[in-house]
Amino acid sequence: MRLCTIQRDGKAVVGVKVDGKVIDLSKQMPRGPKSVVEILAGGKKLQDAVAKACAKPKPAALVSEKSAKYLPPIPNPGKILCIGLNYRKHAEETKNPIPDYPVVFCRFNNTLTPHNGKMPRPSHSEQLDWEAELAVIIGRKARNVAKEKALGVIGGYACFNDGSVRDWQRKSGGQFTLGKNFDGTGGFGPDIVTPDELPKGAAPLRIMTRVNGETMQDSDTGDLIFDVPTLVSELSKAMTLEPGDVIITGTPSGVAMARSPQPWLKPGDVCEIEIEGIGVLRNVITQGA
């Protein structure tokens, strides 16, 4: 199942994608679930009911993909947990040691921007960088979940662009938080794809970044140092994971920071993140505050 959140008639509604069409669930199934999180948390039984309801789309429920106004698929995640240096070659290109335990930092809701949304380069820096990442969305409440059971709490996967303001990332003693939390720098979407449509643990899947059509990152989610089950299990040892929480799993090599010269993102650039089987996330870089 492929789910998104779109804005229609001034409201956030669930979009269900079937055969390339976006179905407004509020029109197709008026008494049905009101959010993507509700569908993910409802598991197979609710997802099957939604799929059945969408088998014959009503004309009033159909929205063209081109005209759809996307919101982040989870507009207000309770937690956005990010993993740094989780591809060996990326750690090497940034001259960091290979981690022996996941490097964890946080993003906040103010940073999210949807598919086709603007990604502002802040006025305080020119060092806006791209980072293609696989996003993991939690579907079931989890605490102290064993690694061998961790995939069972995942509701779906999505594309994420962990836009990073590199000089601010270094400002506070090497802590990542400031550089990762400028408004609108976290591209997220367009869709969440449920696990049944992807390989186990969403690996191996090709993951890429393109800037103005030029490929800048090209790797495979099978190269994660700490795979998806490991991340879910370890994070659940520290905190309760709730439906709708998002785990951003790290970026491969090829970031602007590691290049010479450094081709930082600038206003007018188009940045695309593509993950095999999941889709393409597109954002236009604009001048920010």
C-alpha positions in Angstrom: 0.0 0.0 0.0 1.1 3.5 -0.9 -0.1 6.3 1.3 0.4 10.1 1.3 -1.1 13.2 3.0 -2.4 15.9 0.7 -4.2 19.2 1.2 -7.6 19.4 -0.3 -10.3 22.1 0.3 -8.0 23.5 3.0 -7.8 20.3 4.9 -5.2 17.6 5.4 -6.6 14.3 4.0 -5.2 10.8 3.4 -4.3 10.0 -0.2 -4.2 6.3 -1.2 -2.3 5.7 -4.5 -3.7 3.0 -6.7 -2.5 2.4 -10.3 -0.9 5.9 -10.4 -4.1 7.6 -9.2 -4.4 9.5 -5.9 -7.7 8.7 -4.1 -8.9 11.2 -1.4 -9.9 8.8 1.3 -12.1 11.4 3.0 -14.3 11.3 -0.2 -13.9 7.6 -0.9 -14.4 6.3 2.6 -16.0 9.1 4.7 -16.2 7.1 7.8 -12.7 5.6 7.4 -9.4 6.5 9.0 -8.5 10.2 9.1 -4.7 10.0 9.0 -1.8 7.9 7.6 -0.7 7.1 11.2 -4.1 5.6 11.9 -3.9 3.4 8.9 -0.3 2.2 9.7 -1.3 1.6 13.3 -4.4 -0.3 12.2 -2.2 -3.1 10.6 -3.3 -5.5 7.9 -7.0 -5.6 8.8 -7.5 -1.9 8.5 -5.2 -1.6 5.5 -7.1 -4.4 3.7 -10.4 -2.5 4.4 -8.9 0.7 3.0 -7.7 -1.1 -0.1 -11.1 -2.7 -0.6 -12.8 0.6 -0.3 -10.5 2.1 -2.9 -10.9 -0.7 -5.4 -13.5 1.3 -7.4 -12.6 5.0 -7.0 -15.4 7.6 -7.0 -14.9 10.4 -9.5 -15.1 13.0 -6.7 -12.3 11.2 -4.8 -9.8 11.2 -7.6 -6.9 13.7 -7.6 -4.3 13.9 -10.3 -0.7 13.4 -9.1 0.4 16.5 -10.9 -2.2 18.7 -9.2 -1.9 17.1 -5.8 -0.7 19.5 -3.1 1.4 17.3 -0.9 2.1 17.6 2.8 4.7 15.6 4.7 3.2 12.1 4.8 3.3 12.2 8.6 2.7 16.0 9.1 3.6 16.0 12.8 5.7 13.0 13.9 6.0 12.6 17.7 9.7 11.9 17.2 12.1 12.3 14.3 15.3 10.3 15.2 18.2 10.6 12.9 21.3 8.3 12.5 24.6 9.8 11.5 27.6 8.3 9.7 25.7 5.0 8.9 27.3 4.3 5.5 31.0 3.4 5.7 32.1 5.4 2.7 30.3 8.5 4.0 32.1 8.3 7.3 35.3 7.9 5.4 34.7 10.9 3.1 33.9 13.1 6.1 37.1 11.9 7.8 35.1 10.5 10.8 35.8 7.2 12.5 33.5 4.3 11.6 31.0 4.2 14.5 30.7 1.1 16.6 27.3 2.2 17.8 24.6 4.2 16.0 25.2 8.0 16.2 21.8 9.5 17.1 20.5 13.0 16.9 17.0 14.6 16.6 15.1 16.7 14.1 11.9 18.7 14.9 8.6 19.1 13.1 9.4 22.7 12.0 12.1 21.3 9.7 9.8 19.2 7.5 9.0 20.2 3.9 6.9 18.1 1.6 7.4 16.7 -1.9 7.4 19.7 -4.4 7.8 22.0 -1.4 10.4 24.7 -1.0 13.7 23.9 0.8 15.0 27.3 2.0 18.8 28.0 2.2 19.1 30.1 5.3 20.4 33.7 5.1 23.0 32.8 7.8 24.9 30.3 5.6 25.7 29.2 2.1 26.6 25.7 3.1 23.3 23.9 2.5 24.0 20.2 1.7 21.9 17.3 0.5 21.6 13.9 2.2 19.5 11.1 0.6 18.1 8.9 3.4 15.7 6.0 3.9 13.0 6.9 6.4 11.5 4.2 8.6 8.0 4.9 10.0 6.9 3.1 13.2 3.5 1.4 13.0 3.2 -0.2 16.4 4.1 0.9 19.9 7.4 -0.6 20.8 9.7 -0.7 23.9 12.7 -3.0 24.3 11.8 -4.8 21.1 14.2 -7.6 20.2 16.2 -7.2 16.9 14.6 -10.4 15.4 11.1 -8.9 16.1 11.9 -5.3 15.1 10.6 -5.4 11.6 7.2 -6.3 12.9 6.7 -2.8 14.4 7.5 -0.9 11.2 4.5 0.6 9.4 6.3 1.8 6.2 9.2 3.4 4.5 9.7 6.8 2.7 12.3 9.1 1.1 13.9 11.8 3.2 16.4 14.6 2.4 18.3 15.4 5.6 19.3 18.9 4.4 22.3 20.0 6.5 23.7 23.4 7.1 27.3 22.3 7.5 29.0 25.3 9.1 26.2 25.4 11.7 26.5 21.7 12.2 30.1 22.4 13.5 29.3 25.5 15.5 28.5 23.8 18.9 31.3 21.4 19.5 30.5 19.0 16.7 26.9 18.4 17.8 24.6 17.9 14.8 21.4 19.5 16.2 21.8 23.2 15.0 22.8 22.3 11.5 20.0 19.8 11.1 17.1 21.9 12.3 16.8 25.0 10.1 13.2 25.6 9.0 12.1 23.5 6.0 15.4 21.7 5.5 14.0 18.2 6.0 12.4 17.0 2.7 9.9 14.1 3.4 7.7 12.2 1.0 5.8 12.0 -1.2 4.6 8.6 -0.1 4.9 6.0 2.6 5.2 2.5 1.2 4.1 -0.4 3.5 6.7 -3.2 4.1 4.8 -5.8 2.1 5.8 -4.0 -1.1 9.5 -3.9 -0.4 12.4 -6.3 0.4 12.8 -7.3 4.0 14.1 -4.3 6.0 13.9 -2.2 2.8 17.3 -3.5 1.7 18.9 -3.7 -0.8 17.3 -0.7 -2.6 19.2 1.8 -4.7 19.3 5.2 -3.2 20.3 8.4 -5.1 20.5 12.2 -5.1 20.2 14.3 -8.2 20.8 18.0 -8.3 19.6 19.7 -11.4 19.5 16.3 -13.1 23.1 15.4 -12.2 23.6 12.3 -10.0 25.5 13.2 -6.8 24.8 10.2 -4.6 24.3 6.6 -5.8 24.4 3.7 -3.3 22.4 0.9 -1.9 20.5 0.6 1.4 22.1 -2.8 1.9 25.3 -0.9 2.7 24.0 0.5 6.0 26.4 -0.1 8.9 23.5 -0.5 11.3 20.5 -2.0 9.5 16.9 -1.2 10.1 16.2 -4.0 12.7 19.3 -2.9 14.6 18.2 0.7 14.7 14.7 0.0 15.8 15.8 -2.4 18.5 18.5 -0.1 19.9 16.3 3.0 19.9 13.5 1.1 21.6 15.9 0.3 24.5 16.1 4.0 25.3 12.5 5.2 24.6 9.0 4.0 23.7 8.6 4.2 19.9 5.0 5.3 18.9 3.1 4.9 15.7 4.1 7.8 13.4 7.6 8.2 14.8 10.2 8.5 12.1 13.7 7.1 12.0 16.1 8.6 9.4 18.7 6.0 8.7 21.7 7.9 7.4 23.2 9.0 4.1 25.7 7.4 1.6 28.8 9.1 0.3 28.7 11.9 -2.3 27.6 14.9 -0.2 28.7 18.4 -1.2 30.8 18.9 1.9 33.2 16.1 0.8 33.7 17.4 -2.7 36.2 19.8 -4.2 35.0 22.4 -5.0 31.9 22.1 -2.7 28.8 22.5 -4.8 26.4 23.7 -2.0 22.7 23.9 -2.8 21.7 27.4 -3.9 18.4 29.1 -4.7 16.9 27.8 -8.0 18.5 24.3 -7.7 16.2 21.3 -7.9 17.2 18.4 -5.6 15.7 15.0 -6.0 16.0 12.0 -3.7 15.1 8.6 -5.3 14.8 5.3 -3.5 14.1 2.2 -5.6 10.5 0.9 -5.0 9.6 3.9 -2.9 9.7 6.9 -5.2 11.2 10.3 -5.9 11.1 13.3 -3.5 11.6 16.6 -5.2 12.4 20.0 -3.6 13.3 23.4 -5.1 15.9 25.4 -3.2 14.8 28.9 -2.3 16.3 31.8 -0.4 15.3 31.6 3.2 15.2 33.9 6.2 
